[in-house]
Amino acid sequence: MMELMRDLLDKQVFDRRRVKIGKVDGVVAELRRGKPPRIVAIELGSITLARRLGARPGEWMAQLATRVGGKRHAEPHRIASKKVQDNGLDIECDIEVGETSIFAWQDWLRDHVIGRIPGA
């Protein structure tokens, strides 16, 4: 398991069109009685990244994401393991980022903060 975490966390993630969508911030495993754990998804985003620092930072980030983006942003972005392929250097996913809310935070910042800066 330690090698999996070492080899997977913080790898660059691309969608099927090779658009960068972030880095692997977490791994979701299913615990099964009498069998080894099974990886079911990878997670991306600030909530998972904050959870790596502890439960409380993860809760704060989830609350902030919910306050800013609504209830749909209360959970990290998950990509099912069946849509994930590790090619050695980075992770390729069989998804289109435009069909997800992965860039919602960046879009919000662009529209509400950066777009209001004169000359930006």
Secondary structure, DSSP 4 states (H G I P E B T S, - for coil): -HHHHHHHTT-EEE-TT--EEEE--EEEEEEETTEEEEEEEEEESHHHHHHTT-HHHHHHHHHHHHHHH-GGGSS-EEEEGGGEEE-SSSEEESS-GGGSSTTHHHHHHHHHTGGGSTT-
